[in-house]
Amino acid sequence: MTLFPSILCSLVIFCTAGFVCPPACAATPPRPNVIVVLTDDQGYGDLSCHGNPVLKTPAMDRLYAESVRLTDFHVAPMCTPTRAQLISGRDALDSGAMNVSSGRTLLRRELPTIADVFAAAGYRTGVFGKWHLGDAYPYRPQDRGFQESVWFPSSHVGAVPDAWNNDYFDDTYRHNAQPRRYEGYCTDVFFREAIAWIRKCRAAGEPFLAYVPLNAAHWPHFVPEPYRQRYEQRLADHAMEPRRRDRLARFFGMLANIDDNLATLDGVLAETGLRDDTILVFFTDNGGTVGVPFFNAGMKGAKVTLWEGGHRVPCFVRWPAGGVGGGRDLDELTHCQDLLPTLIELCGLDTPAGASFDGVSLAGLLRGTVDHLADRTLVVQFSRMNVGRPKQGDAAVLWRKWRLVGGTQLFDLTDDPAQSRNVVDRHPDVVARMRAHYDRWWAEIEPQLERFQPSFIGSPEENPTMLTACEWADVFLDQGVQVRRGVRKNGTWHVEVEREGEYEFTLRRWPREVSAALREGVPAHHGELGDYDAGVALPIAKARLQVGENDQSQSVGPDDREATFTLRLPRGRTTLRTWFYDDAGEEICGAYYVYVRRR
């Protein structure tokens, strides 16, 4: 058995034997366990094994030396779409989860997930870190097949729905459905919790799937001081503006901390006897960010771009007992939605009835029983922030070493890996072929783009439910700093009323754990590793709520912390919108937080 490469930030996948097979089946290898580690915003050039002249990643380098390396492996240029492709095996626009916020982070409920597949086969399933595919029922990790979860909501620690003042150190995360405070630095916590859970599964003789999607090295770049200082010193001889040096030192320090934790994880696998029977996949969730101007491995572009540097990422796969490894390069065109079908084949699992994947299994390539995949063409497209629904043609089409960007620029990576020469006029036959593929793909995808996945209210699984500005349809507001700044935006929630009844809607400028009034600002936060600016005051004098045809408003006093409305609602789909106004009746913004309770 072998494993496939993977998606979004970096992933590491391990597979190990979960129990001892009786003599009668000794010739049949036991099913491997699976560990997936995914890093955030680490680009192709952000590893020393890829030539970075300053950053040192010895654990990643060892994995590189021991793995099959997918050297033409692609993800989406942003967090959520890549994670959705990994979890579902479907293209980002096909899965519903195609944007980092804007009401387009929710993975279609009817799609089976990687955790569903492994749980059905008797595996224990756990996730530790950044989920980013839905913050409330029925989109949470525990609703999508993960039996154990330590996670935080939305795109980064400190996002709108995250615990207020979470700052990477001694934070409050969600243990399954319950908030719990964890001591230590975020990356250390997620690896520590994953390792403890892996040990429990090993002790119980249970096979497991451990998914470790990290928030590092995503902004804000908070990191323990020794890591920052190490890279401040190593960058001292490189000419750059001091603020840029500090930012790069923090970013590299975060990656060095990940590397140390990866070394610890590998040591635990060796100690517990799991290493040889472990499939290990390491990859990242999109192209680079802070490190791109310093070193980008000769590629053009960065996160959120359609150039190669936006979506080509490292992917290493190691499984010693399965014959996958040895420092071998595979230059086949591969994509992160290939990972789920690959794992299914490597681990000998059944594909759920009626399920289909946009990816293909790479098991034969990894095992060395297949030299090449069938000729394939891939599309990289996602939903951009503040743009609305995805636009036709806003994509990169990949075929062999050809790249068609935006439908108008063609590059041949064979002799132009930096994508510096547009040869669209020289190869009309190639352009026509790639455009035709994209047009067929778009025709299948486009009808789904107006179908927002709804936020659920009134379910006994989660009552009350917190709705946040992250799910405003095609409006980007997912950062806690945007709430602090009082960004003047508004948007609409698509909601599903699960049960008919009387509902209480509580509109807030600040989350419930903050005691400030609607009109008040809040003080700056000074954390162990970083600070958040003070939150500004807004002159809120009136609140308004509209659910379907129900439209109500009320005045707000200077000491009011919230505005509450009660409505009776039928079961079914509807929309929800809120407004805050000033004394003159001018709109300020929508309520960043709405708590909905079925009474």
C-alpha positions as CSV (number, residue, x, y, z in Angstrom):
1,M,0.0,0.0,0.0
2,T,1.0,3.6,-0.6
3,L,-0.2,7.1,-0.2
4,F,-0.9,10.1,-2.2
5,P,0.2,13.8,-2.0
6,S,-1.9,16.4,-0.6
7,I,-3.4,19.9,-0.5
8,L,-3.8,23.3,1.2
9,C,-1.1,24.8,3.9
10,S,1.1,21.7,4.6
11,L,-0.1,18.2,5.2
12,V,1.6,15.2,6.5
13,I,-0.1,11.9,6.3
14,F,1.0,8.8,8.1
15,C,-0.4,5.3,8.0
16,T,0.4,2.7,10.5
17,A,-0.6,-0.7,11.6
18,G,-3.4,-0.6,14.2
19,F,-3.4,-4.2,15.3
20,V,-1.6,-7.5,15.0
21,C,-2.9,-9.7,12.3
22,P,-3.4,-13.4,13.2
23,P,-1.1,-16.0,11.5
24,A,-3.7,-17.0,9.0
25,C,-3.5,-13.6,7.3
26,A,0.1,-12.9,8.0
27,A,0.8,-12.5,4.3
28,T,-1.7,-9.6,4.1
29,P,-0.3,-6.3,5.3
30,P,-2.4,-4.6,7.9
31,R,-4.2,-1.5,7.1
32,P,-2.0,1.6,7.7
33,N,-3.0,4.4,9.9
34,V,-3.0,7.8,8.4
35,I,-1.7,11.1,9.6
36,V,-2.2,14.3,7.6
37,V,-0.2,17.4,8.5
38,L,-1.1,20.5,6.5
39,T,0.8,23.8,6.9
40,D,-0.6,27.3,6.1
41,D,0.9,29.9,3.7
42,Q,4.2,28.0,3.3
43,G,5.3,28.3,-0.3
44,Y,7.4,26.0,-2.5
45,G,10.5,28.0,-1.7
46,D,10.0,28.0,2.1
47,L,12.0,24.8,2.7
48,S,15.8,24.5,2.8
49,C,15.6,21.3,0.7
50,H,14.1,23.5,-2.1
51,G,17.1,25.8,-1.9
52,N,16.1,28.5,0.5
53,P,19.3,30.2,1.5
54,V,18.4,31.2,5.0
55,L,15.5,29.0,6.3
56,K,16.6,25.7,7.9
57,T,14.0,22.9,7.9
58,P,16.0,19.7,8.8
59,A,12.9,17.6,9.6
60,M,11.2,18.5,6.3
61,D,14.5,17.9,4.6
62,R,14.7,14.4,6.0
63,L,11.2,13.7,4.9
64,Y,12.1,15.0,1.5
65,A,15.1,12.6,1.3
66,E,12.9,9.6,2.4
67,S,9.8,10.3,0.3
68,V,8.3,10.1,-3.1
69,R,8.1,13.8,-4.1
70,L,5.3,15.1,-6.3
71,T,7.1,17.8,-8.1
72,D,4.2,19.1,-10.2
73,F,1.6,19.1,-7.4
74,H,-1.1,21.8,-7.3
75,V,-3.6,23.2,-4.8
76,A,-5.9,26.2,-4.8
77,P,-4.3,29.6,-4.2
78,M,-6.2,30.0,-0.9
79,C,-6.9,28.1,2.3
80,T,-10.5,26.9,2.2
81,P,-10.6,25.7,-1.4
82,T,-7.6,23.5,-0.9
83,R,-8.9,22.0,2.3
84,A,-12.2,21.2,0.6
85,Q,-10.4,19.5,-2.2
86,L,-8.5,17.4,0.2
87,I,-11.5,16.5,2.4
88,S,-13.9,15.8,-0.5
89,G,-11.8,14.8,-3.5
90,R,-13.8,17.4,-5.5
91,D,-12.8,20.6,-7.3
92,A,-13.2,23.7,-5.2
93,L,-16.0,25.3,-7.1
94,D,-17.8,21.9,-7.2
95,S,-17.6,21.4,-3.4
96,G,-19.3,24.7,-2.3
97,A,-16.2,25.6,-0.2
98,M,-14.4,27.9,-2.5
99,N,-13.5,31.1,-0.5
100,V,-12.0,31.9,2.8
101,S,-15.2,33.7,3.9
102,S,-18.0,35.5,2.1
103,G,-20.6,32.7,2.7
104,R,-18.6,30.3,0.5
105,T,-16.6,28.3,3.1
106,L,-19.3,25.7,3.7
107,L,-18.6,22.2,2.3
108,R,-21.7,20.7,0.7
109,R,-23.5,18.5,3.2
110,E,-24.2,15.7,0.8
111,L,-20.5,15.1,0.0
112,P,-18.8,12.3,1.9
113,T,-15.6,13.4,3.6
114,I,-12.3,11.7,4.1
115,A,-13.3,11.2,7.8
116,D,-16.6,9.6,6.7
117,V,-14.8,7.1,4.5
118,F,-12.2,6.1,7.2
119,A,-14.8,6.0,10.0
120,A,-17.0,3.7,8.0
121,A,-14.0,1.4,7.6
122,G,-13.5,1.2,11.4
123,Y,-10.8,3.8,11.8
124,R,-10.7,6.4,14.6
125,T,-10.7,9.9,13.1
126,G,-9.3,13.1,14.6
127,V,-8.5,16.6,13.5
128,F,-6.2,19.0,15.3
129,G,-5.9,22.6,14.1
130,K,-7.5,24.8,11.4
131,W,-10.7,23.4,10.0
132,H,-12.0,26.3,7.9
133,L,-14.9,24.5,6.3
134,G,-17.8,25.7,8.5
135,D,-18.0,27.0,12.1
136,A,-21.5,25.9,13.1
137,Y,-23.7,22.8,12.8
138,P,-23.8,20.9,10.4
139,Y,-20.4,21.9,9.1
140,R,-18.2,21.4,12.1
141,P,-15.5,18.7,12.1
142,Q,-17.6,16.5,14.5
143,D,-20.5,16.8,12.0
144,R,-18.3,15.6,9.1
145,G,-17.0,12.4,10.4
146,F,-14.3,13.4,12.9
147,Q,-14.8,11.7,16.2
148,E,-12.1,13.8,18.0
149,S,-11.4,17.4,17.2
150,V,-9.4,20.2,18.7
151,W,-9.9,23.2,16.4
152,F,-10.7,26.9,16.0
153,P,-13.2,28.5,13.6
154,S,-12.7,30.4,10.4
155,S,-9.4,31.3,8.6
156,H,-6.9,32.1,11.4
157,V,-6.4,32.4,15.1
158,G,-8.0,35.8,15.9
159,A,-10.7,35.6,13.2
160,V,-14.2,37.0,13.8
161,P,-15.8,33.8,15.3
162,D,-12.7,32.8,17.2
163,A,-12.5,33.2,21.0
164,W,-11.9,36.9,21.6
165,N,-8.3,37.8,22.1
166,N,-6.9,34.5,21.0
167,D,-3.3,35.3,20.1
168,Y,-1.5,32.1,19.4
169,F,-0.5,31.5,23.1
170,D,-2.6,30.0,25.9
171,D,-5.7,30.2,23.6
172,T,-9.2,28.8,23.8
173,Y,-10.0,26.3,21.1
174,R,-12.9,24.0,20.7
175,H,-12.6,20.4,21.9
176,N,-15.4,18.9,19.9
177,A,-18.3,21.2,20.7
178,Q,-16.9,22.7,24.0
179,P,-14.5,25.6,24.4
180,R,-11.3,24.7,26.3
181,R,-8.2,26.7,27.2
182,Y,-4.9,25.1,26.1
183,E,-1.5,26.1,27.4
184,G,1.3,26.9,25.1
185,Y,2.0,28.0,21.5
186,C,-0.7,27.1,19.0
187,T,1.5,24.8,16.8
188,D,2.9,23.1,19.8
189,V,-0.7,22.5,21.1
190,F,-2.0,21.0,17.9
191,F,0.9,18.6,17.5
192,R,0.8,17.8,21.2
193,E,-2.9,17.0,21.1
194,A,-2.5,14.9,18.0
195,I,0.4,12.9,19.4
196,A,-1.5,12.2,22.6
197,W,-4.5,11.0,20.6
198,I,-2.3,8.9,18.4
199,R,-0.8,7.2,21.5
200,K,-4.3,6.4,22.8
201,C,-5.3,4.8,19.4
202,R,-2.1,2.8,19.4
203,A,-2.6,1.6,22.9
204,A,-6.1,0.6,22.1
205,G,-5.1,-1.2,18.9
206,E,-7.3,1.0,16.8
207,P,-6.4,2.2,13.3
208,F,-6.6,5.9,12.9
209,L,-6.8,8.9,10.6
210,A,-5.1,12.0,12.1
211,Y,-5.5,15.2,10.2
212,V,-3.2,18.0,11.5
213,P,-4.0,21.2,9.5
214,L,-2.0,24.0,11.1
215,N,-2.7,27.7,11.2
216,A,1.0,28.5,11.0
217,A,2.6,30.3,9.2
218,H,-0.5,32.3,8.5
219,W,-0.8,36.0,9.6
220,P,-0.7,37.4,12.3
221,H,2.9,36.3,12.6
222,F,3.1,35.7,16.3
223,V,6.0,33.4,17.3
224,P,8.0,32.6,20.4
225,E,10.9,35.0,20.7
226,P,13.8,32.5,20.4
227,Y,12.6,31.5,16.9
228,R,12.2,35.2,15.8
229,Q,15.6,36.1,17.2
230,R,17.3,33.1,15.4
231,Y,16.1,34.4,12.0
232,E,16.7,38.1,12.9
233,Q,20.3,37.1,13.2
234,R,20.4,35.0,10.1
235,L,18.9,37.8,8.0
236,A,21.3,40.4,9.4
237,D,23.5,40.3,6.4
238,H,20.7,40.7,3.9
239,A,19.8,44.2,2.9
240,M,16.2,45.0,3.6
241,E,14.0,47.5,5.5
242,P,13.9,46.7,9.3
243,R,10.1,46.1,9.4
244,R,10.4,43.6,6.5
245,R,13.3,41.8,8.2
246,D,11.2,41.5,11.4
247,R,8.2,40.1,9.5
248,L,10.4,37.6,7.5
249,A,12.1,36.6,10.7
250,R,8.8,35.9,12.4
251,F,7.5,34.0,9.4
252,F,10.7,31.8,9.1
253,G,10.5,31.3,12.9
254,M,7.0,29.9,12.6
255,L,8.2,27.5,10.0
256,A,11.2,26.5,12.1
257,N,8.8,25.7,15.0
258,I,6.7,23.6,12.7
259,D,9.8,21.7,11.7
260,D,10.7,21.0,15.3
261,N,7.2,19.7,15.9
262,L,7.4,17.5,12.8
263,A,10.7,16.0,14.2
264,T,8.9,15.3,17.5
265,L,6.1,13.6,15.7
266,D,8.5,11.4,13.6
267,G,10.3,10.5,16.8
268,V,7.0,9.3,18.4
269,L,6.2,7.2,15.4
270,A,9.6,5.5,15.7
271,E,9.3,5.1,19.4
272,T,5.8,3.5,19.1
273,G,6.8,1.2,16.3
274,L,4.5,3.0,13.8
275,R,7.0,4.7,11.6
276,D,7.5,1.9,8.9
277,D,3.8,1.3,8.6
278,T,3.0,4.9,8.4
279,I,2.0,6.8,5.3
280,L,3.4,10.3,5.6
281,V,2.3,13.1,3.3
282,F,3.5,16.6,3.6
283,F,2.1,19.5,1.6
284,T,1.0,23.1,2.0
285,D,-2.4,24.8,1.3
286,N,-1.4,27.5,-1.2
287,G,1.5,29.4,-2.6
288,G,3.8,31.5,-0.4
289,T,3.3,34.9,1.2
290,V,6.0,36.7,3.3
291,G,8.9,34.6,1.9
292,V,8.1,35.0,-1.8
293,P,10.1,38.2,-2.4
294,F,13.1,36.7,-0.6
295,F,13.1,33.3,-2.3
296,N,10.4,31.7,-4.5
297,A,12.3,28.8,-6.1
298,G,12.3,30.6,-9.5
299,M,8.5,30.7,-9.8
300,K,6.3,33.7,-10.5
301,G,3.4,34.6,-8.2
302,A,2.2,34.1,-4.7
303,K,-0.9,33.2,-2.7
304,V,-4.2,34.2,-4.4
305,T,-2.5,34.5,-7.8
306,L,-3.0,32.1,-10.8
307,W,0.7,32.0,-11.6
308,E,2.6,28.9,-10.7
309,G,3.8,30.3,-7.4
310,G,0.2,30.7,-6.3
311,H,-0.8,27.0,-6.5
312,R,2.3,24.7,-7.0
313,V,3.4,23.5,-3.6
314,P,5.6,20.8,-2.1
315,C,4.1,17.3,-1.5
316,F,6.1,14.5,0.0
317,V,4.8,11.0,0.6
318,R,6.6,8.4,2.7
319,W,5.6,4.9,3.6
320,P,8.6,2.6,4.2
321,A,6.6,-0.7,4.6
322,G,4.5,0.1,1.6
323,G,7.5,0.7,-0.7
324,V,6.8,4.4,-1.0
325,G,9.9,6.5,-0.5
326,G,13.6,6.5,-1.3
327,G,14.0,10.1,-2.4
328,R,12.2,9.6,-5.8
329,D,10.7,12.4,-7.9
330,L,7.4,12.1,-9.7
331,D,6.9,14.8,-12.3
332,E,3.3,13.9,-13.2
333,L,0.7,16.6,-13.1
334,T,-1.2,16.1,-9.9
335,H,-3.8,18.0,-7.8
336,C,-4.8,17.9,-4.1
337,Q,-8.2,16.3,-4.9
338,D,-6.2,13.3,-5.9
339,L,-5.4,12.6,-2.3
340,L,-8.7,11.1,-1.1
341,P,-9.1,8.5,-3.9
342,T,-5.4,7.7,-3.5
343,L,-5.8,7.1,0.3
344,I,-8.8,4.9,-0.3
345,E,-6.9,2.7,-2.7
346,L,-3.7,2.6,-0.6
347,C,-5.6,1.7,2.6
348,G,-7.9,-0.8,0.8
349,L,-11.1,1.1,1.7
350,D,-14.5,1.1,0.0
351,T,-15.6,4.1,-1.9
352,P,-19.0,5.3,-0.5
353,A,-22.0,4.3,-2.7
354,G,-22.8,7.0,-5.1
355,A,-19.7,9.0,-4.4
356,S,-17.6,10.4,-7.2
357,F,-14.3,12.3,-7.2
358,D,-12.8,14.9,-9.5
359,G,-9.4,13.5,-8.5
360,V,-7.7,10.3,-9.5
361,S,-5.8,7.7,-7.5
362,L,-2.1,8.1,-7.5
363,A,-1.5,4.7,-5.7
364,G,0.1,3.1,-8.7
365,L,2.5,6.0,-9.3
366,L,3.5,6.0,-5.6
367,R,4.1,2.2,-5.5
368,G,6.0,2.3,-8.8
369,T,3.6,-0.1,-10.6
370,V,2.5,2.7,-13.0
371,D,4.9,5.0,-14.8
372,H,2.5,7.7,-16.0
373,L,-1.1,8.9,-15.5
374,A,-3.4,9.2,-18.4
375,D,-3.1,12.5,-20.1
376,R,-5.1,15.0,-18.0
377,T,-6.0,18.7,-17.9
378,L,-6.7,20.5,-14.6
379,V,-8.4,23.7,-13.7
380,V,-7.3,25.9,-10.8
381,Q,-10.1,28.4,-9.9
382,F,-11.5,29.7,-6.6
383,S,-13.8,32.4,-5.4
384,R,-12.0,35.7,-4.8
385,M,-12.6,37.9,-1.8
386,N,-14.8,41.0,-2.4
387,V,-15.6,40.0,-6.0
388,G,-18.8,38.0,-5.7
389,R,-19.4,34.8,-7.5
390,P,-16.5,33.4,-9.5
391,K,-16.0,34.8,-13.0
392,Q,-15.8,32.7,-16.1
393,G,-12.2,32.7,-17.3
394,D,-10.6,33.7,-14.0
395,A,-8.6,30.5,-13.9
396,A,-5.4,28.7,-14.7
397,V,-5.7,25.7,-17.0
398,L,-2.9,23.1,-16.6
399,W,-2.0,20.6,-19.3
400,R,1.4,18.8,-19.3
401,K,3.8,21.8,-19.0
402,W,1.5,24.3,-20.5
403,R,-0.3,26.9,-18.4
404,L,-3.2,29.0,-19.7
405,V,-3.7,31.9,-17.3
406,G,-6.9,34.0,-17.5
407,G,-7.6,32.6,-20.9
408,T,-5.3,35.0,-22.6
409,Q,-1.7,34.1,-21.5
410,L,0.0,30.9,-22.4
411,F,3.3,29.7,-20.9
412,D,5.5,26.7,-21.6
413,L,7.2,25.7,-18.4
414,T,9.5,23.4,-20.2
415,D,11.8,26.3,-21.2
416,D,10.1,29.2,-19.2
417,P,9.5,28.1,-15.6
418,A,9.4,31.7,-14.5
419,Q,6.4,32.4,-16.8
420,S,8.1,35.4,-18.3
421,R,7.1,34.9,-22.0
422,N,3.5,34.8,-23.2
423,V,3.4,32.5,-26.2
424,V,-0.4,32.5,-26.7
425,D,-0.1,33.7,-30.4
426,R,2.4,31.0,-31.3
427,H,0.4,28.0,-30.3
428,P,-3.2,28.4,-31.4
429,D,-3.9,24.7,-31.3
430,V,-2.7,24.3,-27.7
431,V,-4.8,27.4,-26.7
432,A,-7.9,26.0,-28.4
433,R,-7.6,22.7,-26.7
434,M,-7.2,24.1,-23.3
435,R,-10.0,26.7,-23.7
436,A,-12.3,23.9,-24.9
437,H,-11.5,21.9,-21.8
438,Y,-12.2,24.9,-19.6
439,D,-15.5,25.7,-21.3
440,R,-16.8,22.2,-20.8
441,W,-15.7,22.3,-17.1
442,W,-17.3,25.7,-16.6
443,A,-20.6,24.6,-18.1
444,E,-20.8,21.9,-15.5
445,I,-19.8,24.1,-12.6
446,E,-21.6,27.4,-13.3
447,P,-25.1,26.3,-12.3
448,Q,-23.9,25.6,-8.7
449,L,-22.4,29.0,-8.1
450,E,-25.6,30.7,-7.0
451,R,-26.4,27.9,-4.5
452,F,-25.0,29.1,-1.2
453,Q,-24.8,26.5,1.5
454,P,-27.1,27.7,4.3
455,S,-26.3,28.4,7.9
456,F,-28.6,26.3,10.1
457,I,-30.6,27.7,13.0
458,G,-32.9,25.9,15.5
459,S,-31.2,22.6,15.5
460,P,-31.0,20.7,18.8
461,E,-27.4,19.9,17.8
462,E,-26.5,23.6,18.4
463,N,-28.9,26.0,20.0
464,P,-28.2,28.8,20.3
465,T,-26.1,29.3,17.1
466,M,-23.7,32.1,16.5
467,L,-23.8,33.6,13.0
468,T,-20.9,35.9,12.1
469,A,-19.9,38.3,9.3
470,C,-17.8,35.5,7.9
471,E,-20.9,34.1,6.3
472,W,-22.2,37.3,4.7
473,A,-22.8,36.2,1.1
474,D,-20.0,37.5,-1.2
475,V,-18.8,40.1,1.4
476,F,-15.4,39.7,2.9
477,L,-15.2,40.3,6.7
478,D,-13.5,37.5,8.6
479,Q,-10.7,39.1,10.5
480,G,-11.0,40.1,14.2
481,V,-9.0,43.2,13.4
482,Q,-11.8,44.2,11.0
483,V,-14.2,44.0,13.8
484,R,-11.9,46.1,16.0
485,R,-11.6,48.7,13.2
486,G,-15.4,48.8,12.8
487,V,-15.3,48.1,9.1
488,R,-18.4,49.6,7.6
489,K,-19.7,46.6,5.6
490,N,-22.9,44.6,5.6
491,G,-24.2,41.4,4.1
492,T,-26.8,38.7,3.9
493,W,-26.9,35.3,5.5
494,H,-28.5,32.4,3.7
495,V,-30.1,30.3,6.5
496,E,-32.0,27.1,7.0
497,V,-34.6,27.2,9.7
498,E,-34.5,23.6,10.8
499,R,-37.6,23.6,13.0
500,E,-40.7,25.8,13.1
501,G,-41.0,27.9,16.2
502,E,-40.2,31.1,18.1
503,Y,-36.7,32.4,17.6
504,E,-34.7,35.0,19.5
505,F,-32.2,37.0,17.5
506,T,-29.6,38.9,19.5
507,L,-27.5,41.5,17.5
508,R,-24.1,42.5,18.8
509,R,-21.2,44.7,17.7
510,W,-18.9,42.7,20.0
511,P,-19.0,38.9,20.8
512,R,-20.7,37.9,24.0
513,E,-17.5,37.4,25.9
514,V,-16.8,41.2,25.5
515,S,-18.7,43.3,28.0
516,A,-18.6,46.6,26.0
517,A,-21.8,48.3,24.9
518,L,-22.8,48.6,21.3
519,R,-21.5,52.2,21.1
520,E,-18.3,51.6,23.0
521,G,-14.8,50.8,21.9
522,V,-12.6,48.2,23.5
523,P,-9.0,48.4,24.8
524,A,-6.0,47.2,22.9
525,H,-4.9,43.6,23.7
526,H,-1.3,43.0,24.7
527,G,-0.5,39.3,24.4
528,E,2.4,37.1,25.2
529,L,3.6,37.1,21.6
530,G,1.8,39.9,19.9
531,D,-0.7,42.7,20.3
532,Y,-4.1,43.8,18.8
533,D,-5.1,47.4,18.4
534,A,-7.9,49.0,20.4
535,G,-11.4,48.6,19.0
536,V,-13.1,51.8,17.8
537,A,-16.4,53.1,19.0
538,L,-19.3,53.3,16.6
539,P,-22.3,55.7,17.1
540,I,-25.0,53.0,17.0
541,A,-28.4,54.3,17.8
542,K,-30.7,51.9,16.1
543,A,-30.8,48.2,15.2
544,R,-32.8,46.5,12.5
545,L,-33.4,42.8,11.6
546,Q,-35.0,41.3,8.5
547,V,-35.7,37.6,8.2
548,G,-37.5,36.8,5.0
549,E,-40.5,39.2,5.0
550,N,-40.2,39.9,8.7
551,D,-38.7,43.4,9.2
552,Q,-38.2,44.9,12.7
553,S,-36.2,47.7,14.3
554,Q,-35.6,49.2,17.7
555,S,-33.7,52.1,19.3
556,V,-30.4,51.4,21.1
557,G,-29.4,53.2,24.3
558,P,-25.9,54.2,25.3
559,D,-25.5,51.3,27.7
560,D,-27.1,48.6,25.6
561,R,-24.8,45.7,24.8
562,E,-27.1,44.0,22.3
563,A,-30.5,44.3,20.6
564,T,-32.8,41.4,20.8
565,F,-35.8,40.5,18.5
566,T,-38.3,37.7,18.6
567,L,-39.9,36.2,15.6
568,R,-41.9,33.1,14.8
569,L,-40.5,31.3,11.8
570,P,-41.7,28.4,9.6
571,R,-39.3,25.7,8.7
572,G,-37.2,26.1,5.5
573,R,-34.8,28.3,3.6
574,T,-34.7,32.1,4.0
575,T,-32.3,35.0,4.2
576,L,-31.3,37.1,7.2
577,R,-29.9,40.6,7.3
578,T,-29.1,43.2,10.0
579,W,-28.3,46.9,10.2
580,F,-26.9,49.3,12.7
581,Y,-27.8,53.0,12.2
582,D,-26.6,56.3,13.7
583,D,-28.8,59.1,15.2
584,A,-29.2,60.6,11.7
585,G,-30.5,57.3,10.3
586,E,-27.4,56.6,8.3
587,E,-26.3,53.0,8.0
588,I,-23.1,52.1,9.8
589,C,-22.7,48.4,9.3
590,G,-24.3,45.1,9.9
591,A,-24.2,43.2,13.2
592,Y,-20.9,41.3,13.1
593,Y,-22.4,38.8,15.6
594,V,-25.9,37.4,15.7
595,Y,-26.9,34.8,18.3
596,V,-30.0,32.8,17.3
597,R,-31.9,30.7,19.8
598,R,-35.0,28.6,19.3
599,R,-37.1,29.2,22.4
